[in-house]
Amino acid sequence: MPRIRGASIEEHHEMVWADLVEAMRQLLLERDYDSINMGHIAARAGLARNTLYNYARDKSALVRALTEQAGRPVVERVAAIAARSADPAAERMREIVEAVLEAFTDQVLQLMFRPSPGLPVAEVPKGPDSPLHAIVVEVENVVRDGIARGEFRDVGDVHLAVELLSGVMRAGAERIGRAPATFAATVNAAREIVLASLAHRLDQQS
């Protein structure tokens, strides 16, 4: 029976997942995604290849699981920002934009946006388990709160508005992935676009 790390099976699995995330992150710094195989990942994580298949059946399934694991900290951070109901909605939105774009400087999370024949769009995490879905839900809550307080204009369909704004964030994440030095400028531009889309129109204020 394989040696168990940690005080429990659950803790053991968390430690293995942490090793896998770090292994994928290191490999992505060294080579293209398409050239990475399960053997590379197992070797870098210090696992037998057969053991790796206990966690995922193939590379695409492993990437889905890894992005979910790597996305947990940003989901928790965004949820904490969104929950600060005493703070203005615009201030929370500004912090969320930076938090999300900062998180997607991580090479593992960038796989969610990286076009690749080995990782078609259908393979990236979707639904309630996706980091993006959880973040969208928190952003929708902030937008609704801002509308209720009169800080933001009534955008009508909040889900659609946030879905459209997520395109801005996706473009920002892709740009930062291509050119990390543009991080600060990209964050500022994304903030301006997101907040401008939620602001009251001048003709409504007059």
LINQUIVEN-V666712 format. One record per residue. N is the residue number from 0. PHI is phi as a letter, one per 40 degrees, with the letter a starting at -180 (none if undefined). PSI is psi in radians with two decimals (none if undefined). Layout:
BEGIN
n=N phi=PHI psi=PSI
n=N phi=PHI psi=PSI
END
This chain:
BEGIN
n=0 phi=none psi=2.31
n=1 phi=d psi=2.58
n=2 phi=c psi=2.33
n=3 phi=c psi=2.19
n=4 phi=c psi=2.52
n=5 phi=g psi=3.10
n=6 phi=c psi=-0.19
n=7 phi=a psi=2.93
n=8 phi=c psi=-0.73
n=9 phi=c psi=-0.77
n=10 phi=c psi=-0.66
n=11 phi=d psi=-0.83
n=12 phi=c psi=-0.69
n=13 phi=c psi=-0.71
n=14 phi=c psi=-0.70
n=15 phi=c psi=-0.76
n=16 phi=c psi=-0.69
n=17 phi=c psi=-0.71
n=18 phi=c psi=-0.69
n=19 phi=c psi=-0.74
n=20 phi=d psi=-0.80
n=21 phi=c psi=-0.66
n=22 phi=c psi=-0.81
n=23 phi=c psi=-0.70
n=24 phi=c psi=-0.79
n=25 phi=c psi=-0.75
n=26 phi=c psi=-0.65
n=27 phi=c psi=-0.40
n=28 phi=c psi=-0.34
n=29 phi=b psi=-0.44
n=30 phi=a psi=2.92
n=31 phi=c psi=2.65
n=32 phi=d psi=-0.78
n=33 phi=c psi=-0.40
n=34 phi=c psi=-0.09
n=35 phi=c psi=2.33
n=36 phi=b psi=3.07
n=37 phi=c psi=-0.57
n=38 phi=c psi=-0.74
n=39 phi=d psi=-0.79
n=40 phi=c psi=-0.78
n=41 phi=c psi=-0.80
n=42 phi=c psi=-0.76
n=43 phi=c psi=-0.58
n=44 phi=c psi=-0.09
n=45 phi=g psi=0.55
n=46 phi=b psi=2.66
n=47 phi=c psi=2.53
n=48 phi=d psi=-0.69
n=49 phi=c psi=-0.61
n=50 phi=c psi=-0.68
n=51 phi=d psi=-0.62
n=52 phi=c psi=-0.23
n=53 phi=c psi=-0.34
n=54 phi=b psi=-0.49
n=55 phi=a psi=2.53
n=56 phi=c psi=-0.45
n=57 phi=a psi=-3.13
n=58 phi=c psi=-0.70
n=59 phi=c psi=-0.77
n=60 phi=c psi=-0.66
n=61 phi=c psi=-0.72
n=62 phi=c psi=-0.72
n=63 phi=d psi=-0.80
n=64 phi=c psi=-0.68
n=65 phi=c psi=-0.69
n=66 phi=c psi=-0.59
n=67 phi=c psi=-0.75
n=68 phi=c psi=-0.83
n=69 phi=c psi=-0.44
n=70 phi=c psi=-0.23
n=71 phi=d psi=-0.78
n=72 phi=c psi=-0.71
n=73 phi=c psi=-0.61
n=74 phi=c psi=-0.77
n=75 phi=c psi=-0.69
n=76 phi=c psi=-0.79
n=77 phi=c psi=-0.72
n=78 phi=c psi=-0.68
n=79 phi=c psi=-0.69
n=80 phi=c psi=-0.81
n=81 phi=c psi=-0.56
n=82 phi=c psi=-0.15
n=83 phi=c psi=1.26
n=84 phi=c psi=-0.32
n=85 phi=c psi=-0.30
n=86 phi=c psi=2.60
n=87 phi=d psi=2.53
n=88 phi=c psi=-0.68
n=89 phi=c psi=-0.68
n=90 phi=c psi=-0.74
n=91 phi=c psi=-0.68
n=92 phi=c psi=-0.70
n=93 phi=c psi=-0.75
n=94 phi=c psi=-0.65
n=95 phi=c psi=-0.73
n=96 phi=d psi=-0.82
n=97 phi=c psi=-0.74
n=98 phi=c psi=-0.76
n=99 phi=c psi=-0.82
n=100 phi=c psi=-0.60
n=101 phi=c psi=-0.73
n=102 phi=c psi=-0.65
n=103 phi=c psi=0.23
n=104 phi=c psi=-0.22
n=105 phi=c psi=2.24
n=106 phi=c psi=-0.59
n=107 phi=c psi=-0.78
n=108 phi=c psi=-0.47
n=109 phi=c psi=-0.34
n=110 phi=c psi=-0.39
n=111 phi=c psi=-0.35
n=112 phi=b psi=-0.16
n=113 phi=c psi=2.01
n=114 phi=c psi=2.30
n=115 phi=a psi=2.38
n=116 phi=c psi=-0.40
n=117 phi=c psi=-0.22
n=118 phi=b psi=1.31
n=119 phi=c psi=2.84
n=120 phi=d psi=-0.61
n=121 phi=c psi=-0.31
n=122 phi=c psi=-0.24
n=123 phi=c psi=2.69
n=124 phi=d psi=2.42
n=125 phi=b psi=2.97
n=126 phi=g psi=-2.90
n=127 phi=d psi=-0.44
n=128 phi=c psi=-0.11
n=129 phi=c psi=2.35
n=130 phi=d psi=-0.65
n=131 phi=c psi=-0.71
n=132 phi=c psi=-0.80
n=133 phi=c psi=-0.67
n=134 phi=c psi=-0.74
n=135 phi=d psi=-0.74
n=136 phi=d psi=-0.76
n=137 phi=c psi=-0.69
n=138 phi=c psi=-0.72
n=139 phi=d psi=-0.70
n=140 phi=c psi=-0.71
n=141 phi=c psi=-0.72
n=142 phi=c psi=-0.80
n=143 phi=c psi=-0.69
n=144 phi=c psi=-0.76
n=145 phi=c psi=-0.66
n=146 phi=c psi=-0.77
n=147 phi=c psi=-0.56
n=148 phi=c psi=-0.13
n=149 phi=g psi=0.14
n=150 phi=c psi=-0.64
n=151 phi=b psi=2.71
n=152 phi=c psi=2.81
n=153 phi=c psi=1.90
n=154 phi=c psi=-0.01
n=155 phi=g psi=-1.84
n=156 phi=c psi=1.73
n=157 phi=c psi=-0.74
n=158 phi=d psi=-0.79
n=159 phi=c psi=-0.75
n=160 phi=d psi=-0.79
n=161 phi=c psi=-0.63
n=162 phi=c psi=-0.72
n=163 phi=c psi=-0.70
n=164 phi=c psi=-0.47
n=165 phi=c psi=-0.42
n=166 phi=c psi=-0.62
n=167 phi=c psi=-0.79
n=168 phi=c psi=-0.68
n=169 phi=c psi=-0.78
n=170 phi=c psi=-0.68
n=171 phi=c psi=-0.75
n=172 phi=c psi=-0.72
n=173 phi=c psi=-0.72
n=174 phi=c psi=-0.77
n=175 phi=c psi=-0.65
n=176 phi=c psi=-0.67
n=177 phi=c psi=-0.63
n=178 phi=a psi=1.46
n=179 phi=d psi=-0.49
n=180 phi=c psi=-0.26
n=181 phi=c psi=0.15
n=182 phi=d psi=-0.97
n=183 phi=c psi=-0.79
n=184 phi=c psi=-0.66
n=185 phi=c psi=-0.71
n=186 phi=c psi=-0.81
n=187 phi=c psi=-0.76
n=188 phi=c psi=-0.74
n=189 phi=c psi=-0.73
n=190 phi=d psi=-0.82
n=191 phi=c psi=-0.77
n=192 phi=c psi=-0.80
n=193 phi=c psi=-0.86
n=194 phi=c psi=-0.60
n=195 phi=c psi=-0.61
n=196 phi=c psi=-0.35
n=197 phi=b psi=-0.20
n=198 phi=c psi=2.71
n=199 phi=c psi=2.41
n=200 phi=c psi=2.58
n=201 phi=d psi=-0.66
n=202 phi=c psi=-0.37
n=203 phi=c psi=-0.49
n=204 phi=c psi=-0.49
n=205 phi=c psi=none
END
